[in-house]
Amino acid sequence: MRRYLRLARVQNLPTAVADPAAGALLLASREGSLSAGRLVALAGVSALLYSAGMVLNDVADVERDRALHPARPLVVGEVPLARAAILGAAMLFLALIFSMWIGFGAVFVATLIGLFVVLYDFVLKKSRLPGCVGMGLLRGLNVLLGMSAIFDEAEPIRELVHDPLLCAPLLMGAYVTLLTLLSTFEEGKGARVGVPAVLVAVSGIPIAALLLVPQPAAAAIPAAAIALFFLWKASVAVRAFDASRTGLLVRDGVRAIPAIDGTLVLGHGSWIGGLAVMALVLPAILLGRWFKGA
């Protein structure tokens, strides 16, 4: 079982769950209440979609991973390649089935995510810029998945395109686009300049969030902490550059996703919801230590 959990990157599931939770809480704070059952369903759909993406990612990258990630389950033969492909497809299917319980909006967004998961894993990531934008789009859609659950009850989902809360998925999309760009420097080419530059750009995302939320004072402390964290990482990369640590920087950035999500929720006046989303950083760190090297 452990090998399948490693294949699905279970240590990153709290970061995947944080996105739709934040999206739902943002709209619920304005449109109405959010049932616990619907929140759990959103978490399950997001976890299935994310795990499917990770499994199919390794299926597509098995030859590349022999050099860059030799300990991954498909590379060492712990999981057969064909079985992994079937598992990834099955999780995509289950995510769509479960999304039907939430509503039409969730089915629509989950279907988009499923299509882009396959497109990213097998086509987009072969090119640098399309791959980075594609991954950012997936994470932005994940936030939108949470919003779609509330819009099914409040008003038609098509009205979301006119909503100022759309800045939340856009910011998360930009953040993950930059993290994905950072990951492209793992092989070392252009990394000495590229890594610090991308980290500085990443530090601007929480600052941008403060400019877009209605209650910036409520989100100021976590936003400043996140920005300073990435600026510190950038300064370290300038002073003592080590291309082999790029993967660790990406890992830290992924673990910070619940903090970004929580900051957005705090900035919209939901203290309990924002802190709860931010708390998902802790299981991400703990699971990361348990599944180190996955």
N, C-alpha and C positions, 0 to 999 in steps of 0.2 A: 504493500500500500504506500509506503514512504516514497518509493520511486515514482509513483503516479502523482503524488502530491508535489514532488520536486519538479516533475515535468510540467505541471499546471501552475508553477510559481505560486504556491499557496501563501508564501510569505508576503506577496503583494496584493492579496485579495482585500485586506482592509483599505488599501488605497483605491481599489476599484469600487468598493461599496461606498466610500466617502463621496464620490461624485454624484450619483443619483440621490443620495440622502441630502446633500447640500441643495441640489436642484429642487427637490420636493419641499424642503424646509423654506427655501427662499420664497416660493410661490405660496406656500401654506400660510406664511406670516402675513400675507396680504389678502389672499383669497378665501381662507378658511382653514378648518382643521385637517389634519392628516392622520388617518387611522394607522395603528401599529401594524395591522395585517398588511396594508398596502405598502408600508415602508419595508417590511420583511420581504415581501414579494419582489420589490424593486431591488433589494440587496441580492436576492437569489438570482434574478435574471442577470444583473450586472456581473455577479461572480461567475456564472456560467459562460457568459459572453467573453469575459476576460480570460478565463481558463482555456476556453476553446482557442482564442487567439494565441495564447502562449504555446499550446500544444502544436497547433498548425505552424506556428513560427519555427519551432524546432524541426518539424517535418521538412519544411522548406529549406532550412539552414543546416541540415545535418552534415553536409560536406564542409561548409565553412567553419562549423563548430569544432571540427576535428582539430583545427589549429588554434582557434581563439578560446573555446570552452570545452576542453577535452573531458571534463568530468560530467557533462550532461548525460541524462539517462539514455537518450537515443544513441549517442556516440559510443558509450561504453557497452551498449547492448542490453541494458536492463529492461528496456521496453522495445518490442519489435516495431519497426517503422510502420507497417501496415496497421497494426493495432492502434498506434498513436493517431494515425490519420482517421480511423473509424471513430475513435474516442472524441477527437476534436469536432468531427461532423455531428456526432450524437449530442454533444453539449450545445452546439448551435441550435439544433432542432429543439432540444428541451427548453432552451431559453425562449424561443418563439412560442412554444406551447404555454409556458408559465406566464408570459407577458399577456396572453389573452385574458387572464384573470384580472389584470389591472385595468385594461381598457384598450380601445382602438388606438389612441395616441401612443401608448407604450408598445403595442404591436408594430406600429409604423416605424418608430424610432429603433426598436430592437432589430427589425428587419434591415434597416439601413446600416446599423452597426455590424450585423452579420455579413452583409455584402461587402462592406469595407474591410472587415477582418480578412476575408479571403483575398480581396484585391490587394490589400497591403502586404500580406504574408507572401504572396506568390508573384506579385507584379511590381507594386509601387516601390518597395524598399530596395529594389535592385538599382534604383537611381537615388542619389542623395536628397535632392530637394523634394521630389514627389513623395519619397518615403517619410521625410520629416513632417511635411504638411499632412500626409495621410494619417500618421500616428496622432498628430495634434487634433485632427478632425475626429478621430475615434474617441478621444477623451472628451472633446467638447460635446459630442453626441451623447456620451455617457451622462454628463450633467443634464443635458436636455431630456434624457430618459426619465429622470426624476421629475422634471417640470411637466412632462407629458401626462403624468399620473394625475396631477392637480388640474390641468387644463381640461381633461376629460369631464371633470365635474363642474368647473367654473364657467368655461366658455370654449368654443371650438379651438383646436390646436393650431389652426391656420392663423389665429390672431396673435400667436406668440411672436411672429416676425415683426410685429409693431411694438413689442414690449421692451422697456428699458432693461428688464432683468436678463435679457439676452446677452448682456455684457458678461455674465458669469460663465456660460459655456465658451464664449469667445476668449476670455482671459485664460481659462484652463486649457483651451486649445493652443493658445500662444505659448503658454508655459511648457506644455508637453512637446510642442514643436521644437522649442529650444533644447529641451532635454534630449530629444532624439538626435538633434544636430550634434550635441555634445558627445553622444555615444558613437558617432561616426569617426571620432578622433581616436578610438581605441587602438586602431592599427598604427597610430603614430604620425601619419602624414599631415603636416600643417598644424599639429597639436600644440606646439609651443606658443603660438599666437592665438590659435583658435579656441583653446580651452579657456584661458582667462577671459577672452572677449565674450564668449558665450555665457560664462558665469556672471559677468557684469550685467549682461542683458537680462539674464534670469532674475537678478536682484531687482530689476525694474518692475517685474510683474506685481509683487505685493504693493509697491508704491502706486502703480496704476490702479490697483483695486481701491485704494483709499480715495482716489479722485472720482471713482464711479459709484461708490456706495452712498446711501443717504445719511448714514451716521458714521462718518470716518473716525470720530473720537473713540467709538467703541471698538474699532478694529486697529487702532494706531499701534498699540504695543505689539501684538503678534505680527503685524505687517512689518514693523521696523525690525523685529527680531529675525524674521525670515530674510529680509533684505541684507541685514548685517552678516548673517550666516553665510550667504553666497558671496558677498564682497570679501569676507575673510578667506573663503575657499579660493577666490580669485587671486588674492594677494599671496597666498601660499603657493599657488600654481606659478606665479611670476617669480617668486624668490627661489623656489626649489622645485623646478618642473620635473615631473616624472609621468611619462605617458602611460605607464602600466597602471597608474592609479585612476585613470579616466573612468573605468568601470565602477569604481567605488564612489566617484562623484555623481555618476548617473544614479547609482543605488540610493545615495543620500537625497537626491532630487526627487526620486520616486516616493521615498518615504515621507517627504515633506508635502505631498499632495493633499492629505487630509488637513494639514495646517493651512494651506491656501484656501481649500474649500471652507474650512471653519471660519477663516478670516472674513470671507465674503458673507457668510451667514451672520456673523457678529455685526458686520457693517450694516445689516438690514434690521437690526434690533432684536434678534433672537439670541439671547445669551445662553440659555440652556442648550438649544440646538447647535449653536456654534461651538460651544465647548465640547459637546458630545461628539461632533464630527472631528474636531481637532484631536480628541482622545484616541482616535483610531490610529494615530501615529505609534502609540505604545505597542499594540499587538503586531503592527508591521515590523517594529524593531525586534520584538521578542521572537516572532516567527522567523525573522531573518537570521537570527543567531542559531535557531534550531535547524534551519535548512541552509546553513552557510554553504556557499559554493554551488547552490542550485542554479 
